[in-house]
């Protein structure tokens, strides 16, 4: 028997979402149907909305919900289990099969194929995109663990493996950037430098653990970063005093910030020590020009971090523990709440920079 769901559908030729009541098919052998309690609203969905499409699509990739139906081969969750929905397979290293893509029909009769969609009060996905969690977790604020927290904090603790007293700079302190700040604080990094164009967002980042704030609309950020991070470990190969961050994270992904994270890093010295590491976290929307000579001579590194290099089965319990013990204040991080019917208002607010932290959709 099919399951009815209210779903936000993105048409092929417009960015204005419409709400449709759709029939979800019964789950296949490895699929699960989830009743959604809350879903995060991620900036990467804006990229999808403004990219060319061959057909309508459905959006959203982080949520908290409850399993209501499962396929015959699903073993790690049961009906009634509380789960976190994510877009990264929960343990792909130990799986011998690829996740199954979902196909549904919209009102104009065109089939949509998606791995995950969570801007809906019910969703269907492969069991690889679900992590079973304790039934007593908060079922609204935890919805952002499946992308925002995973991507930002994971970039710090997994991709970069930041250690105590290493210096960190984070460009962009929305939901992902704030999660990176939290990850850096838990890792014991110092200083933790937040860079943004919005003073309110910077002050907000301070409450999550940022130790230094740089408003890039008021001062030149690279110079400010190097002033903050002057150290006594020696000189670079050009006999300049070493300064710059051990790790620079771009949580935005625009051309300007992608080109700033390498010069924000400290220089190495001809095999004596490596240079700093620039980590691209935000989804890029354009090409980028890097100073290859700076990377070569100063032995700097430029790496990508997709989904915080996370294994959800391993990492989500850690993030929930952070939340439980007060290190990760999800209640404070979520600054706006919407109903599904207001999804266009929500996406416009996000696009206009009006969301200070992270926004979520709540379902009755």
Secondary structure, DSSP 8 states (H G I E B T S, - for coil): --EEEEEEEE-SS-S-EEEEEEEE----TTEEEEEEEEEEE-THHHHHHTS--SS-EE----EEEEEEEE-TT--S--TT-EEEE-SS-TTGGG-SS----EEEE-TTS-EEEES---SBSEEEEEGGGEEE--TTS-TTGGGGIIIIIHHHHHIIIIIS---TT--EEEE--SHHHHHHHHHHHHHT-S-EEEEES-HHHHHHHHTTT--EEEETTTS-HHHHHHHHT--SS-B-TTS-B--SBSEEEESS--HHHHHHTTTTB----TTSS---EEEE-S---S-----HHHHHHTT-EEEE-SGGG--HHHHHHHHHHHHHHTSS-HHHHEEEEE-GGGHHHHHHHHHTT--SSEEEEE--
